[in-house]
Amino acid sequence: MKKVNNNKFLFKSVFFIVSFCLATYLVLWIEKLKPSDLGTYKNMFIKEIVIKKSEFYNLRKPVAKLTEKEMGFAKTAWIYFVKNCHEKTGLVNGRDHVPNFTMADLSSYLMATISAYELKIIDSVDFDNRIVRVLASLQKIPLYDHKLPNKKYSTSDMKMLDEENNNSATGIGWSALDIGRFYSVVQKILFDYPQYVPMLKTVVNRWKMEDMIVKGNLYSIHKNEDNMVEKIPDGKLGFEEYCSKGLAMSGFDVSEAALYTDFIKFITIYDVEVGVDTRDHKDKSDDNYVLSDPYILDGIEYGWDVNSIELAYRVFNVQKSRYNKTNIITAVSEDYTTLPPYFVYNTIYVDGKTWNCVDKKGNDAEDLKSVSTKAAFGWNVLFQDTYADLLLETVKDLNDPKKGWYSGKYEKSGKPNTTITATTNGMILECLNYKVHGKMVKL
């Protein structure tokens, strides 16, 4: 009799443990899903939360015109694109004298060209020549798997490149976020420069967007560590919502990717509740980092919506709070660097850590923390604030008048990060254009 009771006890214990493990697995599995993954039953699990709004945002108001000093800032940024444009293709290097570019770099160039024209740095003849040459090249550029733009190209001959910048007949995949970024350019041209719409349609009509946008979500193609091609969800809080705006305006169903509230939680850093992504990166190509770039671009290109303005305000304020607590001037961003690994994400939060600087593989890059020039300009034109003014004062001399703006200044050494890029100089031109004309994409 005693033996039977022991067997029953053992059975109950095993049953409990197995049931507990299955229930835990089910909860974790559901937590990682988007609502659309549940089909008919998507309303059974309410994943969205409400983002509590601030009562007031101290936004900077537009000015009638730039000061002489600010025009000098804009002209210095434009120098980069003059120096790095290839005559044959009309395309621009992503970094100074490095002959390759991504779709994000190309978007920076086109928005910079539009800004230079609207600020009257270049005339209509130069403007037209540059836009036409880029669109003509995009009509002929090879596509990854004949579907979508490759992640990287040669600036001189438009050939697809691999991660090491070698020619690649097959390419290495596409970035949904880079392509989504390009759609801010699409919308700007559609509304303000319709003379280029026929050429633009020829460009985008080649792209098989249905391979990138599936059930309202964005998907990228990349090669993993085993050199195997994978299609992965390209979900990053801040980035995917910003990139979805131009896509949505173009008629694509990005209803899931556009949500700020489905995969968000808040962590308190220096008394500021900052929105971070709940999704880990083990099934993705990189981390879900929190930094300035997507919120600044969203503000200056589209104008913030009711959720993005709150998240942006907190991202700005937590950097301000870090300065107030530590006296370390803070404007975080993703940037190229002068030292290995040559590209880092200088973050507010990533991989469970605050104020962490990592490379593309998530490895520590603490010594490369820096104040970002483009982030400083961005926060300065968006917010009327003494800290925003301090940021601009900190970076206002970080440039070479004959080459363009540097990426920033290293935290530890105080030395300039003298890398000069299309992204930094393009965003500076957009910011100064925003200061006069407001958001770039207007219905």
N, C-alpha and C positions, 0 to 999 in steps of 0.2 A: 504493500500500500504506500509506503513511504517513497518507494522508487517511482511509482506512477505520479505522485505529487511533484517530485523533482522534474520529471519529464514535462509536466504541464507548465511548471514555472519556467523551464528552459524555453519551451515553445512560445510562451507569452513574451518572454524577454526578446527573443529573436524577432518575433512578429512586431513588437514595438519599435525595435531599432530599424528594421527594414521599412516600416511605415513612416517613421520619422525622416529617414533618409530620402524616401520617395517624395514626401511632402515638401521637404526643403528644396530638393531638385526642382519640383514643379513650381514653387514660388520663385526661385531664381530664374528659371526659364521664362516664366511669364514676365518677370521684371525687365528682362532684356528685350522683350518684344516691343514692336510698335503696334498701336491699335489696329492698323490695317492688316497685320499678320494674323489676326484672329477672325477675319472675315465676318460672317454673320454675327458672331458672338463678341464683336469688338467692344460693345458697350457694357459687357459684363464686368470689365475691370476699368475703373476710372483712374487713369494714370496722371492726368493733368493736375497741376496745382495752380493756385492763383498767386501771381507775383504782386506783392504789396507795393503800392506806388507811393512815391514821395509827394509832398504837397507842393514843392516848388523846385524848378530846375533853373539855375542861373545861366541861361544860354546867352551867348554873345550875339548881339544884333549885327546885321550887315552894315558895312560902311559904304559911303558914296564912292570912294576910290582908295586905292592903296597909297601909303606914304611913299616917299622916294626911297626910303630904306627897304620897305617891303617889295617895291618893284625891283630893287636890286637883288633881293632874295629870289624872286621869281626868275629873273634873267639868269642868275647863277644856276638854278635848277635846269633851265632850258638848255644851257651850254652842254650839259651831259648828252642830250639827245642829238644835238648838232654834231658832236664829236663821235658819237657811236652809231650813227646811221650808215648802213651799207648802201652804196649808190646803186648797185645792181638790183637788189631786192626791195629796197626801201624799208627794210626791217632793222631793228635796233638791238644791240647787245643787252643782255640782262645785267651784266657787270661791265665795268669800264675795260674796254679792249679785250673782252673775253667773248669770242664770236658764237654765242649760243643764246637761246631765249626759250622761255616757257609761254604758255598762253596768258598767264598772269603778268609776265613782263610785257607782252604785247598790249594787254589792256592798259597797263600803266603808261605805255608810250602813246596810245591813242587818246587817252584821257588827258595826258600832258599836252599833246598837240592841240586838242580842243581848248584847253585852259589857256595855253599860250596865245591862241587866236582871240579868245574872248577877253583876255587881258591886254590885247593889242601889242604883244611882243613880236608876233609875226603877222604878215599881211595875208590877204585872201589867196594870192597866187601861191605862196609857200605852203599855206594850209592845204589848199586843194591838191597840190602836187604830192604832199606827204600822205594824205588820206587815200588818194587814188592808187598810189604805188603799193601801199600796204594791202588794200583790198584786192588789187590785181594779183599780188603774190599769194594771198589766202585762197584765191580761186584755183590755184594750181598746186598748192602745197600737198604732199602725200599725207594720207590719213592712216592711223593705226588700224589694221585689219579692214581697211577701206570703209571705216565707220566714223571715227572721231579723231580730232587732233591728238597727235602723240604728245607725251609729256614734255619732250624737249626737241629742239631743232637747231640746225646750223643757221646762223644769221646770213652767211654769205651765199649759200646755195640751196637752202631750205630742205636739206636732207634730214631724215629722222636720226636722232642720236640716242645712245644708251646713257646710263647713269654716269659713266666715265667720260662722256662727251666724244665717244667714238661713233663713226657712222654705223647705223643699224638698218638693214634692209627691212626688218620686221617691226622695229620700234619696241617700246617697253610698256605700252599701255596708255591710258588717258587718266587725267585728273578731273573729276566732276566739279570740284570746287574751282579749279582754274577756268574751266569752260563756263561755269556759272558766273564767274567774275566777268567774263567777256560780254555777258548779256547786259551789263550796265552800259557798255559801249553801244550795243545794239539798240537799246532803248533811247540813248542820247541821240544817236543818228536818226532814228525813226521820227522823233518828235521835233528835233531842232535843225537837222541837216538832211531833209528828204531827197536832195539831189543825189545822194549816195545810196539810197535805198535799193535801186536795181542791182548795183554791184554787191551790196551787202546780202541781198536775198540769194544771189548766186553762191555766195560763200556758205551761208548757214543751211541752205537747202541740200548741200552735199552731206551734211552731218546726220547720222542715224541716232537721233536723240532718244528713240525708244529703247536703245541699248543702255543708255545712261540713266534714264528715269523710269523706274518700275514701281507701280502701286504708290505713287506719290513720294517715293524716296530717291535719293541720289546714289549712284553706284560708280565706283572707279575700277579700273583694271591695273594691276601691278604684278610684278614678279616677286615671289617670296624668296626666302633664303636658299631654297632648293632650286631656284631659277624656274619655278613652275608658275604659270599664269593663273591669277586668282581674280575673281570679281568680288569686290568687297563693298559694304555700305560705307559711304563717305559722310559719316555723321559726326560733326563737331559743333558743340554749342557755340553760337555766335557766327561761325563761318557758314554753316549750311543754311541758316536762316537768311543771312545777308545775301548769299549767292542765289537763293531761291527767289528773291524779289524780282530780279530781271527776268528770270525764267517764267515766273507766274505772269508777269506783264506781257510776255510773249505767247501766252496761251497754253503753257505746259502745266500739267497737274503735278505740282510739287507740294500738295496739301499737307503731307506728313513732314517733309523736310523743313517746311516753313514755320512749324510750331516751335515756339520757345519753351513751352510748358510741359512737354511730354517726357523729356529725360533730363530733368533739372533738379538739383538739390542746392541747399545753401549752406555754406560754411562761414564761420565768423573769423575774420582776420582783422586785427586791430580795430575791433568793435564795428566792423562793416560786414554785413551779410552779402557775400559774393556768390553769384550763380556759377555752379560748376556742373559739368556733364556727369551723369551717373553711369555712363557706359565705360567699361574698361577697354583697353586697347589690344587685348590678347588676340582678338579675331580681326584686327585691323592692321594697317601698315604703319601707323604711328599713334602717338598719344593724343588725348583730349585735353589740350593745354588751354589755359585762360591767359589771354594777353590783349593788347589794345587794338590791334589792327582791324578785326572785322567790325568792331563797334564804331571806330572812327570812319571807316569807309562807308558804312551804312548811314552814318550821320551826314557826311558831306555829299554823298551821291544820291541817296533816296530821301533823306530826312527820316528821323527815327519814328517808329510806331510806338504805341502805348507801352509795349513790353520792352522793346530794345532801348528806349530812352532810359528806363529805370535800370536795366542791366548795365548799360554804358556808364550811367551816373555812378553806380557802385564801383565799377572797374576803375573809373577816374579817382573816386574818393578814397579807395583803399590804397592807391599809390600815393596820394596826398597824405594819408594817415601814416604810411610807412616813413615818409619824410619827416612828419611831425614827431614821430616816436624815436627815429634813429638818426635824423639829420642826413639821411642818404637820399639824394635827389633821384627820383624813380620815374621812369617812363619805359615800360617794358614792351617788347616787340620781338618778332622773328627777324633775324638779320644775318647777312653774310658777315664774316669776320676776317681779320688779317692773319689770324693764326688758326692752326688745325683745331677742330675739324672743318673750319671755314664756313659753317652755317649752323646757327643755334636758335633755339626757342628760349628766349628770356621771359620767364612766365611769372604770373602771380600764383598760379597753382597748377601742378601737374603730377600725376602718378602718386597722389597722396601727400605731396610735399608743397609747402608754400615757398615762394620766392626761389624757385628752382630753375636753374639754367641747364638745358639738356641739348644733345645733338639729335640728329634724325632717328637714331636708334635708341634714344632714351638714356644714353650714357651721360654721366655728369660732366658739365662744362662750366663749373663754378667760376673759374678765373676769367671767363669771357662775358660775365654779366656787364651790361652797359646801359647807359641812358640812350634811348633811341631818338635820333633826330626827327624822323618822320612822326613818331608818336608824340613828341613834344610839340611839333607844329600842329598836329591834329587836335590835341586837347586844348591848345591855345586858341584856335579859331572857333572851337565849339562852345567853350565855357568862359564866361566872364568871371575870372577868379584870380586871386593873387598867386596861387600855386601854378596855375596855367601860365601866368606871366613869367614866373620864375623859370619854368621849363624852357620857354623860348629864350630867355636871357642866357640860360645854360648852354644852348646849342647854337646860338646866333653866329658864332665865328667858326663853326665846324664845317669849313668848305675850302675848296680850291677854286678861286674865281675863273680859272681856265679849264676846269674839269667838272665841277659840280659839287654837290653836298656829300659830306662823309656820312657814314651810317650812324655814328654816334661817338660816345666817349665811355671807355671802360671804367667800371666802378672802382676796382682795386687800385689800378695804377694812375687813373686820371688821364691817361693818354688817349688821343683820338683813335677811334676805329676808322681808319682811313679808307676802308672799302667804299667804293662809289658804285651805286646801282640804279637801275631803271625804277625799281620800286620806291626807293627813298626819294629820288628826284621827282618822280611822277606824282607821289602823294603830296609833296610840298607844293607843287604847282596846283593840284586839285584843291588843297587847303586854302591857298591864297585866292584862287578863283571863287571858292565858296564864300570867303570873307566879303567879297563884293556882290556876288550874284546869288548867293544862297545855294540850296541843293542843286546838283547838276542835272538830275533827271526829273523833269517836271511834266506832268500830264497837261 
